[in-house]
């Protein structure tokens, strides 16, 4: 007897289906009929029968796909590592940067003098908090409170921690706060910080990636969002080293990079980190319209990550899933399994040893949008490309 299952999915332009079959108790879900025979034809259950026609699958899957069930989008957590280095309070590079004596804080009025290093009286005046720091804070608060962020959680942390003498040994893998959005619960953490210090991006990103890995252990998806205004420096933080660290996690955790008010060279450095993190290119934010552009950048990231991860549906009672016999298609084209999304296309499990979720690589995620194509999950055929563990 054919078993038909329908679970709801909420996604613009998406319909996730899995081809479900009946089976003997204790059998593997989606492995075909008895003794390797082809499974019976499945009547697909869904709100849009035309779009969920199994005949629209890749031809190579139609012959062996034997079972069907709809899937659900996976909850996503944004692990935001926010740069609070001293330059976030300075004017753009040029003659407007004023030196000061940190011991006397003589910058005028309420303007603070930010020391250049530990136990140093040399510093620069925080003359323009409204260029980067204040509008960046406002942008985060606007995004966190937006009703459109309701499918997300956010974890917020800052770098550097301590001063230049202690920042390398500081722990960056524990967020200041973790909230379910929309929420204003992160405002106290933002209000408690002020720009100072260097840009130790390597330990900061390492900590954020560790935090995201821990948060994703339950099967939810987590990605890192690095927001910074300067090139990495301190604690071994070269663009190449930071990019290598991002790449070492990219198979499971993507790193998005947002650069605030950078020159061409700095943008290239951040592009290198973003490419290592599996997201191709950093998102640029100018200092002419910081708040609006940063909100737009965060919205872009929300759109990317909020619609390309799918929870693997539970098999019928008494059956198990053969994870080497799962395929993902966009429309009628089956994707190849890609452990690290090296080419930008394909898909992979969150954890090949114990899968809970399917993630589309960035280019395939983009290709699935703005069209009437299904993103479909087919059981019963050997995984295209093979599952690389």
N, C-alpha and C positions, 0 to 999 in steps of 0.2 A: 504494500500500500504506500502511495506517495504521501509524504508528510509535508504540508505547506505551513510555513511560518511567516508572520508579518510583524516586524518591530518597527517602531517609528524612527524617522530621521529628520532632523531640522537642518537644512542647508540650502542656500540659494544656488540653484542650477545643478544640484546633486541628487542622485538617487543611488544609494548603496544597496546592492542586492547580493545575496549569496545563494547558491543553488543547492537546495536541501533535498535529501532523499530519505526514504524509509530505509531501514536496515535491520539486520538481526540484532537482538540485544547484545550489547558489548562490542558491537562492530565499530569501525572507524568511520567518522562522519565525512561523507564526500569521497569515498574510495571506489564507488561504482557498485554494480550489482554483484550477486553471488558468483564466486569462481571467476572474478574479473570481467563478468559480462557488463555491457554498457547499461547504465541506469535508465529508468523509464523517463519519458518526456515529462517535464515539470510545468504545471500551470502556475505562472508567477502571480503572487499576490501583491498588490500595491495600489496607490491612488491613481497612477498614470500607467495604464496597461500598455499603451503604445511605447512609452519610453522604457518600460521594463521587459520588453520582449526578449527572451533568451536567444532568439535568432540573431539579435544585433551584436552578440558577443563575437570576439575573434573566432574565425572559423576553426582554428586548431583547438579551441576549447569546447565548441559545440558538441564534438564527438565524445567527450569524456566528462563534462560537467554534469553532475548528477544530483545536486541538492540546492535548496534555496532558503535564504532568510535575510531580512533587511538588517542593516547595522545602525549604530548611533555614533554621532560625533563624540570624540573624546574630550573631556575637560582639559583646559590648558592653563598653565601657570607661567607668567612672565617673570623671570628672575632679573631684575633691573640693577645693574651696577652703575652707579651715578658718580661721575667725576666731580669732586669738590676741591680740586687743586687750586692754588692761589690765582692762576690765570683766569679762572671763571669769574673773578671780580675785577679784572683789569680791562682797560680799553684795548682796542685792536692794536696790534704791534705798530710801533711808530713813536713819534716824539711825545705822545700824550701819556706815556708811562712815566710816573713820578717816583723817584727814589725817596726813601724816608728812613728815619731812625726809630726802630721799633721800641726802644727804651723810653722814648718820649711821646711816641705816637703823634708826631706833629704833621698831620695831613690836613688839618683844618676841619672844624665842625665835628660831625659824627663819623667822618670817614676813618676807617681803621687802617693801620699800617700792618701789612702781612710780612712776617720775617721770611727771609730767603732760605733759612735752614735752622737746625736746632741750636739753641743758645746763641743765636746771631741777632745783633741789633740792626743789621742791614735788612732793608725790606722795600716793598713797593706799596703805594697807596691803592686801596681798593676803591678807585675813583668811579667805577662804572658797574655797579651791581645790576643795573637795569639793562646791560648789554647782553649778558649771558645768564647769570645766576638767577636773578629774580624771575625773568620770563620763563626760564627752564623749569623752575619750581612751579610756577603757575600752570605751565603746560602739563606737567605730571598730575597736578591736582585736578585739572580739568578732565584729563583722560580717565583718572581713577574714578571720578564722580559721574562719568557719562553712562547713561543707561545702556548704550550700545556695547559697553564692556561687560555686560551681565554674564557672559559665558566664560569669563576669565577670573583667575586669581592673580595677585601680584605680590611678589616678594621684593623688598627694597633694601639695598645696601649702598654704602658709600666708600670711596677711596680718594686719598690715602687715609689710613687710620694711624693715630698717634702722630709723631713728628718724623722728620727725616732719619732720625737715629733708630726709631723703633718700627717704622712702617713695613719693613721687609719681613719681620717676624710676626706681624699681626695676623690674626685669623680673619679671613674674608669669606668663610663658608657658612656663616650664620647671618641671615638677613635681619635687619633692624626690626622688621615686621612682615607678616604675611596676612593678607586680607582677601576676602571674596568681594569682587567688584559687582556693582558700583559701591564705593565707600569713600568716606573722608578719613578713614582710620590711619592713613599714612601721613597725614598732615603733621602730627607731633614730631615724627621722625625727621621730616623735611625742615620744620621750624627749628629743630635742635642742632642743625649743621650750619657751618659758615666756611667759605672758601679759605684754604691754606694748604701749603705744602707742595710736594712734587706730584708726579704722575706714574706711580708704580703699577703699571697696567698688568704686568705678568702675574704677580701674586693676587691682584684683584680679580682678574679673569679666571685664574685657577680656582679661587674660592667660589666664584659664582658658578662655575661648571660643576664643582663638587656639590654645591647646594642644589642645583638643578637635577643632578643625578639622583640625589637622595629623595627629592620631591617626586620624581617620576617613577620611583620604585613600586608604587602602588598600581601602576598602569596608566595613570594620568600622564599627559604630555607636559614637559617643561622646556622652555627655551631661554637663552640668555640674551638680554638686551644691554649692550655696552654703550653708555652715553658719555662722550668725552669731548674736550675741546683742544687736546694737545697730543703731541707725539709721545709715545711711551718713553719713560726715563726712570732710572733708579731700579734697584733690585733685579738687575739683569733684563730689564724691560726694553728690548729692541723690537722693532716691528716684526722681524723674522722670528724671534723667539715666541712672541705672543701669538703670531699666526700659527706656528707649529703646535702650540698648546691648544688653540681652538680646533685645529685639524684633528688632533688626537681624540677629541670627543665628538667630532662631527657626525659619526655614524649613528649616534644616539641623541646628542644634544646639539642643536643649531645655535650659532652665535650671530645675532644681528648687531650691527654697529651703526651708531648715529653720531656723526661728527658735527660739532657746533662751531661755526665761524672759523674754519680752517683755511690755510693757504693750499696751493696745488700739491706741494710736496707732502704735507700732512694728510691730505685727502688720499693720496696714493698709498701712504702707510696704512691708513685705515681700510682701504680697499683690500690690501694684502691680508689683513686680519679677517675681514668679512669673507673673503674667498676661502681662507683656511677653515673658517667656521661653517662653510657650506651654504652661504647666502650671497655669493657672487660679488656684491659691491656694497660699500657703506652708503648710508643715506645722508645727504648733505642738508644741513640747516644753516642758513645765513644769519648774521647778527642784525640784519635789517628788519627781520620779522620773526624773531626767535620763537615766541610762543606759538603762533599759528603754524609755523613750519614744523616745530617739534610735535605738536598735536597731530598734524598730518602724517608725520613719520610713524608715530605710534599707532595711528589708525591703519596705516599700510601694513605694519607688522601684524596687527590684530587680524586683518583680513587674510594674510598669508597663513598664519598658524591656526586660526580658528576654524578652518574649513578643509584641512588636508590630513587629518588624523582620524582614524576610525577604530572604534572598539571592536574586537573580534567577537562575534556573537557566540553564545554558548550552544553547544551541540544538543540535539535531542537527548532525552534521558536514556542512559545506558550506552551512549555512543561517545567516541572521542574524535578529535580533529587530527588528521594527518597534516602537520604543518609543512611537509615537503610536497604537498599536493594542493596548494592554494595559489591562485593567480589573481592579479588585479588588472583591470582594463579601464581605459578611457574610451567610451564608445565601443567600437569594434576592434580596437587595437590593444593587445595585451602588453603590459609593461614587463620589463626585465627586472628581476630582483637585484638590488644594488646595495651592498652592505654599507658603503660610505658615501653614496650619492656623488661619486667622483665626477660623473659627467653631467650631473644636475637632473637627470631623468631617472625614472624607475620608482621603486618602492622598497621598503624594508620593514622588518619587525622591530619593535622597540627593544626586545631582548630575544635573539634567536633561540636561546636555551629554554626560555619560558615565555613565549609570546603572549601579550595581552592586547597589543595594539598594532595597527598598520599605519605607517607614515608614508605619504608621497614625497618624493624628492622635489626640490623647489621648482625646477622647470616643468615637471609633470603636474605639480600643483597649479601652476599658472596656466598650463595648457587645458586644464579641466574646467576653467572658469569662462564665463561669458559665452557659453555655447549650450546647446540642448543635449549634450552627450552625457551618458551615465558614467559614474565611477562605480564599477561593479567588482564584486568579489566572487570568484568561482572556485568551488571545491571539486576535487576528483581528478584533476590533471596535474602531472608533475610540474612543479614550479619552474617557470621560464627563467633560465639562468642559474637555477639551483640555489638553495638557501645556503649562504656562506656563513659559517659560524666562527 
